[in-house]
């Protein structure tokens, strides 16, 4: 029985906990939507190079998608 409970947890994040499931879902959604929009806008206001801001937005978007696909694969999102 304990072996079954241990297999649900994945390393640092225990996906059997409602807190971590909700937290990771919110982080993933924020990265997908705010990553490519608000982060480049704020960095542009700080006079950071245009290509750096667009690249960082793209990287955050991809990280958010990977996190959401991971949560879907682990059946956190059904």
One Martini backbone bead per residue (centre of mass of N, CA, C, O) as a GRO file, in nm:
protein
   78
    1UNK     BB    1   0.057   0.063  -0.021
    2UNK     BB    2   0.305   0.254  -0.002
    3UNK     BB    3   0.405   0.218  -0.292
    4UNK     BB    4   0.164   0.361  -0.426
    5UNK     BB    5   0.205   0.642  -0.289
    6UNK     BB    6   0.499   0.692  -0.396
    7UNK     BB    7   0.430   0.690  -0.710
    8UNK     BB    8   0.267   0.963  -0.714
    9UNK     BB    9   0.511   1.090  -0.644
   10UNK     BB   10   0.742   1.354  -0.782
   11UNK     BB   11   0.970   1.407  -0.593
   12UNK     BB   12   0.911   1.718  -0.486
   13UNK     BB   13   0.622   1.670  -0.602
   14UNK     BB   14   0.305   1.603  -0.462
   15UNK     BB   15   0.034   1.494  -0.658
   16UNK     BB   16  -0.165   1.418  -0.411
   17UNK     BB   17  -0.169   1.711  -0.357
   18UNK     BB   18  -0.372   1.981  -0.389
   19UNK     BB   19  -0.173   2.210  -0.375
   20UNK     BB   20   0.026   2.121  -0.605
   21UNK     BB   21  -0.178   2.095  -0.830
   22UNK     BB   22  -0.279   2.388  -0.822
   23UNK     BB   23  -0.009   2.536  -0.840
   24UNK     BB   24   0.091   2.411  -1.114
   25UNK     BB   25  -0.151   2.505  -1.280
   26UNK     BB   26  -0.118   2.810  -1.235
   27UNK     BB   27   0.172   2.833  -1.340
   28UNK     BB   28   0.117   2.725  -1.626
   29UNK     BB   29  -0.094   2.938  -1.708
   30UNK     BB   30   0.082   3.188  -1.659
   31UNK     BB   31   0.307   3.110  -1.862
   32UNK     BB   32   0.127   3.099  -2.116
   33UNK     BB   33  -0.006   3.396  -2.088
   34UNK     BB   34   0.222   3.591  -1.950
   35UNK     BB   35   0.488   3.529  -2.090
   36UNK     BB   36   0.425   3.654  -2.397
   37UNK     BB   37   0.315   3.942  -2.280
   38UNK     BB   38   0.407   4.086  -2.001
   39UNK     BB   39   0.711   4.042  -1.989
   40UNK     BB   40   0.796   4.197  -2.247
   41UNK     BB   41   0.664   4.463  -2.166
   42UNK     BB   42   0.827   4.517  -1.906
   43UNK     BB   43   1.110   4.492  -2.041
   44UNK     BB   44   1.061   4.724  -2.242
   45UNK     BB   45   1.032   4.944  -2.019
   46UNK     BB   46   1.344   4.866  -1.927
   47UNK     BB   47   1.523   4.862  -2.193
   48UNK     BB   48   1.527   4.594  -2.335
   49UNK     BB   49   1.594   4.399  -2.565
   50UNK     BB   50   1.379   4.280  -2.797
   51UNK     BB   51   1.491   3.984  -2.841
   52UNK     BB   52   1.499   3.910  -2.542
   53UNK     BB   53   1.197   3.942  -2.478
   54UNK     BB   54   1.093   3.739  -2.689
   55UNK     BB   55   1.261   3.496  -2.596
   56UNK     BB   56   1.153   3.485  -2.304
   57UNK     BB   57   0.856   3.449  -2.380
   58UNK     BB   58   0.897   3.180  -2.531
   59UNK     BB   59   1.020   3.020  -2.298
   60UNK     BB   60   0.778   3.047  -2.102
   61UNK     BB   61   0.573   2.913  -2.288
   62UNK     BB   62   0.712   2.635  -2.310
   63UNK     BB   63   0.717   2.573  -2.007
   64UNK     BB   64   0.409   2.579  -1.973
   65UNK     BB   65   0.345   2.350  -2.173
   66UNK     BB   66   0.512   2.130  -2.038
   67UNK     BB   67   0.364   2.140  -1.767
   68UNK     BB   68   0.080   2.072  -1.879
   69UNK     BB   69   0.158   1.801  -2.012
   70UNK     BB   70   0.249   1.669  -1.749
   71UNK     BB   71  -0.028   1.693  -1.602
   72UNK     BB   72  -0.182   1.526  -1.810
   73UNK     BB   73  -0.009   1.264  -1.793
   74UNK     BB   74  -0.069   1.247  -1.464
   75UNK     BB   75  -0.383   1.316  -1.428
   76UNK     BB   76  -0.457   1.609  -1.314
   77UNK     BB   77  -0.570   1.662  -1.594
   78UNK     BB   78  -0.894   1.562  -1.749
   0.00000   0.00000   0.00000
